[in-house]
Amino acid sequence: MSSVTLEEKQMSDVVPVASTQYQGVWCYAEQRRGQIVPTIYELLQAGRKLSSDLKEELVAVLVGYKVKAAAQDLIEHGADKVYVYDNPLFENFLDESYAKALQELVTQGKPNKLLIPASTHGRSLAARLAVTLGTGAVAEVTEIALDAKTKGIRATRSSYGGNVVSTLGCKDQRPELVTVRPMAFPKAEKVPGRQGKVVPLSVEPALMKSRVKFIQFVPEENGVQDIGTAEKIVSGGRGLGTPQGFDLIREFAKALGAAVGASRATVDAGWIPYRHQVGLTGRTVRPKLYVACGISGQIQHLAGMSSSEVIVAINTDPEAPLMKLATFSVQGDLYQVIPAIIAEIKKQRG
Ligand SMILES: Cc1cc2nc3c(=O)[nH]c(=O)nc-3n(C[C@H](O)[C@H](O)[C@H](O)COP(=O)(O)OP(=O)(O)OC[C@H]3O[C@@H](n4cnc5c(N)ncnc54)[C@H](O)[C@@H]3O)c2cc1C
Protein backbone atom coordinates (compact mmCIF):
# COMPACT_ATOMS: atom_id res chain seq x y z
CA MET A 1 0.00 0.00 0.00
CA SER A 2 1.48 3.35 -0.98
CA SER A 3 0.74 6.65 0.66
CA VAL A 4 0.42 9.94 -1.19
CA THR A 5 0.73 12.93 1.10
CA LEU A 6 0.14 16.54 0.22
CA GLU A 7 3.52 18.27 0.31
CA GLU A 8 4.33 19.85 3.68
CA LYS A 9 5.59 22.94 1.92
CA GLN A 10 2.46 23.26 -0.13
CA MET A 11 0.25 23.09 2.98
CA SER A 12 2.43 25.49 4.95
CA ASP A 13 2.41 28.02 2.12
CA VAL A 14 -1.34 28.24 2.38
CA VAL A 15 -2.33 31.43 4.13
CA PRO A 16 -5.14 30.73 6.61
CA VAL A 17 -7.83 32.65 4.76
CA ALA A 18 -9.41 35.18 7.07
CA SER A 19 -9.56 32.39 9.62
CA THR A 20 -10.96 34.83 12.16
CA GLN A 21 -13.99 35.39 9.93
CA TYR A 22 -14.67 31.68 9.56
CA GLN A 23 -15.41 30.13 12.94
CA GLY A 24 -16.88 26.89 14.14
CA VAL A 25 -17.11 23.27 13.12
CA TRP A 26 -20.51 22.49 11.65
CA CYS A 27 -22.04 19.07 11.12
CA TYR A 28 -24.97 18.52 8.79
CA ALA A 29 -27.36 16.45 10.91
CA GLU A 30 -29.07 14.23 8.35
CA GLN A 31 -32.43 12.85 9.44
CA ARG A 32 -34.89 10.41 7.90
CA ARG A 33 -38.55 10.81 8.82
CA GLY A 34 -37.53 12.90 11.83
CA GLN A 35 -34.98 10.38 13.14
CA ILE A 36 -31.32 11.37 13.26
CA VAL A 37 -29.28 9.04 11.04
CA PRO A 38 -26.81 7.18 13.34
CA THR A 39 -23.79 8.28 11.24
CA ILE A 40 -24.37 11.80 12.54
CA TYR A 41 -23.15 10.71 15.98
CA GLU A 42 -19.89 9.72 14.26
CA LEU A 43 -19.72 13.16 12.62
CA LEU A 44 -20.25 14.80 16.01
CA GLN A 45 -17.40 12.73 17.44
CA ALA A 46 -15.06 13.74 14.60
CA GLY A 47 -16.33 17.34 14.81
CA ARG A 48 -15.81 17.52 18.58
CA LYS A 49 -12.12 16.63 18.19
CA LEU A 50 -11.67 19.37 15.56
CA SER A 51 -13.63 21.97 17.53
CA SER A 52 -11.59 21.23 20.69
CA ASP A 53 -8.32 21.53 18.77
CA LEU A 54 -9.48 24.78 17.18
CA LYS A 55 -11.17 25.99 20.38
CA GLU A 56 -14.26 26.76 18.32
CA GLU A 57 -17.92 25.89 18.68
CA LEU A 58 -19.41 22.58 17.49
CA VAL A 59 -22.65 23.28 15.66
CA ALA A 60 -25.23 20.90 14.17
CA VAL A 61 -27.55 21.92 11.35
CA LEU A 62 -30.89 20.15 11.20
CA VAL A 63 -33.16 20.46 8.17
CA GLY A 64 -36.55 18.74 7.92
CA TYR A 65 -40.14 18.79 9.11
CA LYS A 66 -41.21 17.97 12.66
CA VAL A 67 -37.55 17.61 13.57
CA LYS A 68 -37.30 20.14 16.43
CA ALA A 69 -37.34 17.41 19.05
CA ALA A 70 -34.16 15.89 17.59
CA ALA A 71 -32.17 19.05 18.42
CA GLN A 72 -31.79 18.09 22.09
CA ASP A 73 -30.49 14.67 21.04
CA LEU A 74 -27.75 16.39 19.01
CA ILE A 75 -26.83 18.56 21.99
CA GLU A 76 -26.66 15.48 24.21
CA HIS A 77 -24.26 13.99 21.64
CA GLY A 78 -21.90 16.97 21.79
CA ALA A 79 -23.32 19.87 19.73
CA ASP A 80 -22.98 23.26 21.46
CA LYS A 81 -25.57 24.82 19.21
CA VAL A 82 -28.18 23.47 16.77
CA TYR A 83 -29.60 25.48 13.87
CA VAL A 84 -33.03 24.10 12.98
CA TYR A 85 -34.98 24.54 9.78
CA ASP A 86 -38.29 22.90 10.69
CA ASN A 87 -40.70 23.52 7.85
CA PRO A 88 -43.23 21.51 5.76
CA LEU A 89 -41.15 22.54 2.74
CA PHE A 90 -38.49 20.16 4.00
CA GLU A 91 -40.77 17.19 4.70
CA ASN A 92 -39.12 15.18 1.94
CA PHE A 93 -35.50 15.36 0.93
CA LEU A 94 -35.08 17.41 -2.24
CA ASP A 95 -31.44 18.24 -2.51
CA GLU A 96 -32.03 21.46 -4.43
CA SER A 97 -34.08 23.03 -1.61
CA TYR A 98 -32.00 21.53 1.21
CA ALA A 99 -28.82 22.82 -0.46
CA LYS A 100 -30.31 26.29 -0.89
CA ALA A 101 -31.22 26.46 2.81
CA LEU A 102 -27.74 25.29 3.81
CA GLN A 103 -26.05 27.61 1.35
CA GLU A 104 -27.88 30.61 2.81
CA LEU A 105 -27.03 29.62 6.37
CA VAL A 106 -23.38 28.87 5.61
CA THR A 107 -22.98 32.16 3.74
CA GLN A 108 -24.25 34.05 6.79
CA GLY A 109 -22.76 31.88 9.53
CA LYS A 110 -19.31 31.42 7.92
CA PRO A 111 -18.22 28.13 9.50
CA ASN A 112 -14.59 27.13 9.40
CA LYS A 113 -15.30 23.43 8.65
CA LEU A 114 -18.45 21.74 7.42
CA LEU A 115 -18.80 17.97 7.87
CA ILE A 116 -21.42 16.09 5.86
CA PRO A 117 -22.06 12.34 5.93
CA ALA A 118 -20.98 10.46 2.79
CA SER A 119 -24.52 9.12 2.43
CA THR A 120 -26.71 9.32 -0.66
CA HIS A 121 -28.22 12.59 0.60
CA GLY A 122 -24.91 13.93 1.88
CA ARG A 123 -22.94 13.27 -1.30
CA SER A 124 -25.51 15.09 -3.36
CA LEU A 125 -25.67 18.06 -0.97
CA ALA A 126 -21.91 18.36 -0.64
CA ALA A 127 -21.37 18.49 -4.40
CA ARG A 128 -23.98 21.23 -4.80
CA LEU A 129 -22.65 23.22 -1.86
CA ALA A 130 -19.03 23.04 -2.98
CA VAL A 131 -20.04 24.53 -6.32
CA THR A 132 -22.47 27.18 -5.06
CA LEU A 133 -20.18 28.25 -2.19
CA GLY A 134 -17.13 28.08 -4.44
CA THR A 135 -15.23 26.17 -1.81
CA GLY A 136 -13.06 23.06 -1.63
CA ALA A 137 -14.44 19.65 -0.74
CA VAL A 138 -12.75 16.42 0.24
CA ALA A 139 -14.95 13.37 -0.29
CA GLU A 140 -15.31 10.05 1.55
CA VAL A 141 -12.75 10.69 4.25
CA THR A 142 -11.89 8.17 6.94
CA GLU A 143 -9.56 10.29 9.08
CA ILE A 144 -9.42 14.02 9.76
CA ALA A 145 -6.63 16.03 11.32
CA LEU A 146 -5.55 19.67 11.29
CA ASP A 147 -2.41 21.08 9.73
CA ALA A 148 -0.34 22.34 12.67
CA LYS A 149 0.43 25.66 11.03
CA THR A 150 -2.54 26.58 8.84
CA LYS A 151 -5.22 24.79 10.90
CA GLY A 152 -6.54 23.58 7.56
CA ILE A 153 -8.06 20.12 7.21
CA ARG A 154 -5.80 17.19 6.44
CA ALA A 155 -8.22 14.48 5.47
CA THR A 156 -7.40 10.90 4.59
CA ARG A 157 -9.25 8.91 1.97
CA SER A 158 -8.52 5.74 0.10
CA SER A 159 -8.84 5.20 -3.62
CA TYR A 160 -8.16 2.52 -6.24
CA GLY A 161 -9.48 -0.35 -4.17
CA GLY A 162 -7.68 0.79 -1.05
CA ASN A 163 -4.31 0.65 -2.82
CA VAL A 164 -3.71 4.38 -2.56
CA VAL A 165 -4.24 6.37 0.59
CA SER A 166 -4.15 10.13 0.07
CA THR A 167 -4.06 13.01 2.51
CA LEU A 168 -5.86 16.02 1.12
CA GLY A 169 -6.61 19.58 2.11
CA CYS A 170 -8.67 22.45 0.69
CA LYS A 171 -5.91 24.97 -0.06
CA ASP A 172 -7.16 28.39 0.98
CA GLN A 173 -10.93 28.13 0.84
CA ARG A 174 -13.35 28.35 3.74
CA PRO A 175 -15.48 26.65 4.83
CA GLU A 176 -13.55 23.46 4.24
CA LEU A 177 -16.13 20.90 3.25
CA VAL A 178 -15.65 17.23 4.03
CA THR A 179 -17.88 14.20 3.45
CA VAL A 180 -17.24 11.54 6.07
CA ARG A 181 -17.52 7.81 5.34
CA PRO A 182 -20.05 6.07 7.61
CA MET A 183 -18.47 3.89 10.32
CA ALA A 184 -15.07 5.52 9.95
CA PHE A 185 -15.33 7.16 13.40
CA PRO A 186 -16.72 5.91 16.70
CA LYS A 187 -20.05 7.40 17.77
CA ALA A 188 -20.15 10.32 20.20
CA GLU A 189 -21.43 9.22 23.60
CA LYS A 190 -24.74 10.56 24.79
CA VAL A 191 -24.66 12.79 27.86
CA PRO A 192 -28.30 12.99 29.05
CA GLY A 193 -29.36 16.47 30.10
CA ARG A 194 -26.41 18.21 28.39
CA GLN A 195 -27.23 21.87 27.72
CA GLY A 196 -26.86 23.74 24.44
CA LYS A 197 -28.52 26.37 22.32
CA VAL A 198 -31.28 25.67 19.78
CA VAL A 199 -31.71 28.33 17.09
CA PRO A 200 -34.91 28.00 15.01
CA LEU A 201 -34.60 29.41 11.49
CA SER A 202 -37.22 30.55 9.01
CA VAL A 203 -37.11 30.23 5.24
CA GLU A 204 -38.36 32.23 2.33
CA PRO A 205 -40.63 29.69 0.51
CA ALA A 206 -40.04 31.29 -2.90
CA LEU A 207 -36.31 30.70 -2.55
CA MET A 208 -36.77 27.02 -1.73
CA LYS A 209 -38.56 26.15 -4.98
CA SER A 210 -37.19 23.01 -6.57
CA ARG A 211 -37.45 21.77 -10.14
CA VAL A 212 -37.71 18.26 -8.70
CA LYS A 213 -41.07 16.91 -7.58
CA PHE A 214 -41.33 14.45 -4.72
CA ILE A 215 -43.54 11.51 -5.73
CA GLN A 216 -43.36 8.71 -3.17
CA PHE A 217 -41.35 7.34 -0.27
CA VAL A 218 -40.80 3.56 -0.44
CA PRO A 219 -39.32 2.08 2.76
CA GLU A 220 -36.80 -0.75 2.56
CA GLU A 221 -37.87 -4.41 2.93
CA ASN A 222 -39.93 -4.90 6.06
CA GLY A 223 -38.17 -6.32 9.08
CA VAL A 224 -34.76 -6.38 7.41
CA GLN A 225 -32.01 -5.05 9.67
CA ASP A 226 -29.81 -2.40 8.10
CA ILE A 227 -26.15 -3.48 8.01
CA GLY A 228 -25.06 0.13 8.51
CA THR A 229 -26.29 0.19 12.10
CA ALA A 230 -26.28 -3.52 13.05
CA GLU A 231 -24.17 -4.70 15.99
CA LYS A 232 -23.90 -8.20 14.49
CA ILE A 233 -23.63 -9.11 10.81
CA VAL A 234 -23.56 -12.52 9.11
CA SER A 235 -22.31 -12.19 5.53
CA GLY A 236 -22.39 -14.68 2.69
CA GLY A 237 -20.01 -14.98 -0.25
CA ARG A 238 -19.55 -16.93 -3.46
CA GLY A 239 -18.74 -19.99 -1.35
CA LEU A 240 -22.51 -20.35 -0.86
CA GLY A 241 -22.56 -21.78 -4.38
CA THR A 242 -26.16 -20.80 -5.17
CA PRO A 243 -28.55 -17.92 -4.39
CA GLN A 244 -30.51 -20.30 -2.15
CA GLY A 245 -27.46 -20.38 0.09
CA PHE A 246 -28.68 -17.06 1.48
CA ASP A 247 -31.63 -18.89 3.08
CA LEU A 248 -29.08 -20.55 5.38
CA ILE A 249 -27.34 -17.17 5.99
CA ARG A 250 -30.71 -15.60 6.90
CA GLU A 251 -31.48 -18.46 9.28
CA PHE A 252 -28.04 -18.09 10.87
CA ALA A 253 -28.48 -14.30 11.12
CA LYS A 254 -31.90 -14.76 12.71
CA ALA A 255 -30.49 -17.16 15.31
CA LEU A 256 -27.81 -14.58 16.22
CA GLY A 257 -30.10 -11.54 15.95
CA ALA A 258 -27.82 -10.25 13.20
CA ALA A 259 -28.21 -8.39 9.91
CA VAL A 260 -27.38 -10.06 6.59
CA GLY A 261 -24.36 -8.85 4.62
CA ALA A 262 -22.84 -10.02 1.35
CA SER A 263 -19.75 -9.88 -0.81
CA ARG A 264 -19.86 -8.09 -4.14
CA ALA A 265 -19.53 -11.39 -6.03
CA THR A 266 -22.95 -12.46 -4.74
CA VAL A 267 -24.52 -9.04 -5.36
CA ASP A 268 -23.16 -8.94 -8.91
CA ALA A 269 -24.54 -12.45 -9.45
CA GLY A 270 -28.00 -11.17 -8.44
CA TRP A 271 -28.24 -13.45 -5.38
CA ILE A 272 -29.02 -10.57 -3.00
CA PRO A 273 -29.78 -6.82 -3.37
CA TYR A 274 -26.98 -4.27 -3.40
CA ARG A 275 -27.94 -2.69 -0.05
CA HIS A 276 -26.44 -5.79 1.64
CA GLN A 277 -23.01 -5.38 0.02
CA VAL A 278 -20.09 -4.82 2.36
CA GLY A 279 -16.88 -3.30 1.05
CA LEU A 280 -15.28 -0.57 -0.91
CA THR A 281 -18.11 -0.15 -3.38
CA GLY A 282 -20.68 -1.26 -0.81
CA ARG A 283 -21.14 -0.20 2.80
CA THR A 284 -18.53 0.27 5.49
CA VAL A 285 -19.59 -1.56 8.65
CA ARG A 286 -18.16 -1.68 12.15
CA PRO A 287 -20.23 -4.23 14.09
CA LYS A 288 -19.26 -5.94 17.33
CA LEU A 289 -19.44 -9.30 15.53
CA TYR A 290 -18.87 -9.97 11.81
CA VAL A 291 -19.25 -13.55 10.57
CA ALA A 292 -17.98 -14.12 7.02
CA CYS A 293 -19.24 -17.34 5.43
CA GLY A 294 -17.63 -18.48 2.18
CA ILE A 295 -15.95 -15.09 1.60
CA SER A 296 -12.30 -15.10 0.56
CA GLY A 297 -11.53 -11.59 1.89
CA GLN A 298 -10.20 -9.64 -1.05
CA ILE A 299 -8.94 -6.17 -0.15
CA GLN A 300 -12.11 -4.50 -1.45
CA HIS A 301 -14.23 -6.56 0.95
CA LEU A 302 -11.85 -6.01 3.87
CA ALA A 303 -12.00 -2.24 3.24
CA GLY A 304 -15.60 -2.33 4.42
CA MET A 305 -15.41 -4.56 7.50
CA SER A 306 -11.88 -4.87 8.88
CA SER A 307 -12.68 -2.50 11.79
CA SER A 308 -15.27 -4.95 13.16
CA GLU A 309 -14.57 -5.83 16.80
CA VAL A 310 -14.70 -9.64 16.48
CA ILE A 311 -14.39 -11.33 13.09
CA VAL A 312 -15.29 -14.97 12.50
CA ALA A 313 -14.48 -16.60 9.15
CA ILE A 314 -15.91 -19.88 7.93
CA ASN A 315 -14.09 -21.17 4.86
CA THR A 316 -12.80 -24.40 3.37
CA ASP A 317 -9.52 -22.67 2.46
CA PRO A 318 -7.28 -21.93 5.47
CA GLU A 319 -5.15 -19.67 3.25
CA ALA A 320 -8.03 -17.31 2.41
CA PRO A 321 -7.10 -13.74 3.51
CA LEU A 322 -10.18 -13.47 5.74
CA MET A 323 -9.18 -16.68 7.57
CA LYS A 324 -5.87 -14.98 8.38
CA LEU A 325 -7.46 -11.71 9.48
CA ALA A 326 -10.23 -13.30 11.56
CA THR A 327 -10.29 -13.38 15.35
CA PHE A 328 -11.68 -16.93 15.04
CA SER A 329 -11.23 -18.99 11.84
CA VAL A 330 -13.31 -22.09 11.26
CA GLN A 331 -11.98 -24.31 8.48
CA GLY A 332 -14.78 -26.34 6.97
CA ASP A 333 -17.76 -26.54 4.63
CA LEU A 334 -20.21 -23.80 5.59
CA TYR A 335 -23.12 -26.18 4.86
CA GLN A 336 -21.87 -28.35 7.73
CA VAL A 337 -20.49 -25.69 10.06
CA ILE A 338 -23.46 -23.25 10.04
CA PRO A 339 -26.24 -25.82 10.78
CA ALA A 340 -24.07 -27.15 13.64
CA ILE A 341 -23.71 -23.62 15.10
CA ILE A 342 -27.44 -22.91 14.71
CA ALA A 343 -28.27 -26.20 16.46
CA GLU A 344 -25.89 -25.28 19.30
CA ILE A 345 -27.44 -21.79 19.67
CA LYS A 346 -30.92 -23.39 19.85
CA LYS A 347 -29.69 -25.94 22.38
CA GLN A 348 -28.11 -23.24 24.56
CA ARG A 349 -31.35 -21.27 24.50
CA GLY A 350 -33.33 -24.33 25.42
C1 LIG B 1 -13.08 -1.69 -7.93
C2 LIG B 1 -13.56 -2.91 -7.19
C3 LIG B 1 -14.43 -2.75 -6.14
C4 LIG B 1 -14.87 -3.86 -5.41
N1 LIG B 1 -15.73 -3.68 -4.35
C5 LIG B 1 -16.08 -4.74 -3.61
C6 LIG B 1 -16.92 -4.59 -2.45
O1 LIG B 1 -17.37 -3.51 -2.11
N2 LIG B 1 -17.21 -5.69 -1.73
C7 LIG B 1 -16.75 -6.94 -2.07
O2 LIG B 1 -17.08 -7.91 -1.34
N3 LIG B 1 -15.99 -7.11 -3.16
C8 LIG B 1 -15.66 -6.06 -3.94
N4 LIG B 1 -14.92 -6.25 -5.06
C9 LIG B 1 -14.70 -7.64 -5.53
C10 LIG B 1 -13.58 -8.36 -4.80
O3 LIG B 1 -12.36 -8.09 -5.41
C11 LIG B 1 -13.82 -9.89 -4.82
O4 LIG B 1 -13.96 -10.29 -6.15
C12 LIG B 1 -15.04 -10.32 -4.05
O5 LIG B 1 -15.04 -9.75 -2.76
C13 LIG B 1 -15.03 -11.85 -3.94
O6 LIG B 1 -16.20 -12.27 -3.31
P1 LIG B 1 -16.21 -13.62 -2.50
O7 LIG B 1 -15.21 -13.59 -1.41
O8 LIG B 1 -17.63 -13.89 -2.15
O9 LIG B 1 -15.82 -14.69 -3.61
P2 LIG B 1 -14.50 -15.54 -3.80
O10 LIG B 1 -13.31 -14.67 -3.82
O11 LIG B 1 -14.73 -16.40 -4.98
O12 LIG B 1 -14.40 -16.41 -2.48
C14 LIG B 1 -15.25 -17.47 -2.19
C15 LIG B 1 -14.69 -18.16 -0.95
O13 LIG B 1 -15.57 -19.19 -0.56
C16 LIG B 1 -14.81 -20.29 -0.10
N5 LIG B 1 -15.69 -21.46 -0.21
C17 LIG B 1 -16.09 -22.12 -1.33
N6 LIG B 1 -16.94 -23.11 -1.02
C18 LIG B 1 -17.10 -23.08 0.34
C19 LIG B 1 -17.86 -23.85 1.26
N7 LIG B 1 -18.69 -24.80 0.86
N8 LIG B 1 -17.76 -23.55 2.58
C20 LIG B 1 -16.94 -22.55 3.02
N9 LIG B 1 -16.20 -21.81 2.17
C21 LIG B 1 -16.28 -22.04 0.86
C22 LIG B 1 -13.61 -20.32 -1.00
O14 LIG B 1 -12.53 -21.00 -0.40
C23 LIG B 1 -13.33 -18.82 -1.17
O15 LIG B 1 -12.40 -18.36 -0.21
C24 LIG B 1 -14.46 -5.16 -5.79
C25 LIG B 1 -13.59 -5.31 -6.87
C26 LIG B 1 -13.14 -4.19 -7.56
C27 LIG B 1 -12.20 -4.39 -8.71
The ligand as a Tripos MOL2 file, in Angstrom:
@<TRIPOS>MOLECULE
LIG
   53    58     1     0     0
SMALL
NO_CHARGES

@<TRIPOS>ATOM
      1 C1        -13.0780   -1.6880   -7.9280 C.3       1 LIG1
      2 C2        -13.5590   -2.9060   -7.1900 C.ar      1 LIG1
      3 C3        -14.4260   -2.7470   -6.1360 C.ar      1 LIG1
      4 C4        -14.8750   -3.8590   -5.4100 C.ar      1 LIG1
      5 N1        -15.7250   -3.6750   -4.3460 N.ar      1 LIG1
      6 C5        -16.0810   -4.7400   -3.6070 C.ar      1 LIG1
      7 C6        -16.9150   -4.5940   -2.4540 C.ar      1 LIG1
      8 O1        -17.3680   -3.5100   -2.1060 O.2       1 LIG1
      9 N2        -17.2060   -5.6940   -1.7310 N.ar      1 LIG1
     10 C7        -16.7540   -6.9420   -2.0650 C.ar      1 LIG1
     11 O2        -17.0830   -7.9070   -1.3450 O.2       1 LIG1
     12 N3        -15.9870   -7.1070   -3.1550 N.ar      1 LIG1
     13 C8        -15.6600   -6.0580   -3.9390 C.ar      1 LIG1
     14 N4        -14.9180   -6.2490   -5.0610 N.ar      1 LIG1
     15 C9        -14.7010   -7.6370   -5.5330 C.3       1 LIG1
     16 C10       -13.5800   -8.3630   -4.7980 C.3       1 LIG1
     17 O3        -12.3560   -8.0890   -5.4080 O.3       1 LIG1
     18 C11       -13.8230   -9.8870   -4.8200 C.3       1 LIG1
     19 O4        -13.9600  -10.2860   -6.1510 O.3       1 LIG1
     20 C12       -15.0430  -10.3190   -4.0480 C.3       1 LIG1
     21 O5        -15.0360   -9.7480   -2.7640 O.3       1 LIG1
     22 C13       -15.0350  -11.8470   -3.9390 C.3       1 LIG1
     23 O6        -16.1990  -12.2690   -3.3060 O.3       1 LIG1
     24 P1        -16.2140  -13.6240   -2.4960 P.3       1 LIG1
     25 O7        -15.2070  -13.5930   -1.4140 O.co2     1 LIG1
     26 O8        -17.6330  -13.8930   -2.1460 O.co2     1 LIG1
     27 O9        -15.8220  -14.6940   -3.6100 O.3       1 LIG1
     28 P2        -14.4990  -15.5370   -3.7970 P.3       1 LIG1
     29 O10       -13.3070  -14.6700   -3.8230 O.co2     1 LIG1
     30 O11       -14.7350  -16.3980   -4.9800 O.co2     1 LIG1
     31 O12       -14.3990  -16.4070   -2.4810 O.3       1 LIG1
     32 C14       -15.2510  -17.4690   -2.1920 C.3       1 LIG1
     33 C15       -14.6910  -18.1630   -0.9530 C.3       1 LIG1
     34 O13       -15.5730  -19.1880   -0.5560 O.3       1 LIG1
     35 C16       -14.8120  -20.2880   -0.1030 C.3       1 LIG1
     36 N5        -15.6930  -21.4590   -0.2090 N.ar      1 LIG1
     37 C17       -16.0870  -22.1180   -1.3270 C.ar      1 LIG1
     38 N6        -16.9430  -23.1080   -1.0160 N.ar      1 LIG1
     39 C18       -17.0970  -23.0760    0.3400 C.ar      1 LIG1
     40 C19       -17.8610  -23.8550    1.2650 C.ar      1 LIG1
     41 N7        -18.6860  -24.8050    0.8570 N.pl3     1 LIG1
     42 N8        -17.7570  -23.5540    2.5790 N.ar      1 LIG1
     43 C20       -16.9440  -22.5510    3.0150 C.ar      1 LIG1
     44 N9        -16.1970  -21.8060    2.1750 N.ar      1 LIG1
     45 C21       -16.2850  -22.0350    0.8560 C.ar      1 LIG1
     46 C22       -13.6090  -20.3180   -1.0040 C.3       1 LIG1
     47 O14       -12.5280  -21.0030   -0.4010 O.3       1 LIG1
     48 C23       -13.3300  -18.8220   -1.1680 C.3       1 LIG1
     49 O15       -12.4030  -18.3630   -0.2100 O.3       1 LIG1
     50 C24       -14.4580   -5.1570   -5.7940 C.ar      1 LIG1
     51 C25       -13.5900   -5.3090   -6.8650 C.ar      1 LIG1
     52 C26       -13.1370   -4.1910   -7.5570 C.ar      1 LIG1
     53 C27       -12.1990   -4.3920   -8.7060 C.3       1 LIG1
@<TRIPOS>BOND
     1     1     2 1
     2     2     3 ar
     3     2    52 ar
     4     3     4 ar
     5     4     5 ar
     6     4    50 ar
     7     5     6 ar
     8     6     7 ar
     9     6    13 1
    10     7     8 2
    11     7     9 ar
    12     9    10 ar
    13    10    11 2
    14    10    12 ar
    15    12    13 ar
    16    13    14 ar
    17    14    15 1
    18    14    50 ar
    19    15    16 1
    20    16    17 1
    21    16    18 1
    22    18    19 1
    23    18    20 1
    24    20    21 1
    25    20    22 1
    26    22    23 1
    27    23    24 1
    28    24    25 2
    29    24    26 1
    30    24    27 1
    31    27    28 1
    32    28    29 2
    33    28    30 1
    34    28    31 1
    35    31    32 1
    36    32    33 1
    37    33    34 1
    38    33    48 1
    39    34    35 1
    40    35    36 1
    41    35    46 1
    42    36    37 ar
    43    36    45 ar
    44    37    38 ar
    45    38    39 ar
    46    39    40 ar
    47    39    45 ar
    48    40    41 1
    49    40    42 ar
    50    42    43 ar
    51    43    44 ar
    52    44    45 ar
    53    46    47 1
    54    46    48 1
    55    48    49 1
    56    50    51 ar
    57    51    52 ar
    58    52    53 1
@<TRIPOS>SUBSTRUCTURE
     1 LIG1         1 GROUP 0 **** ****
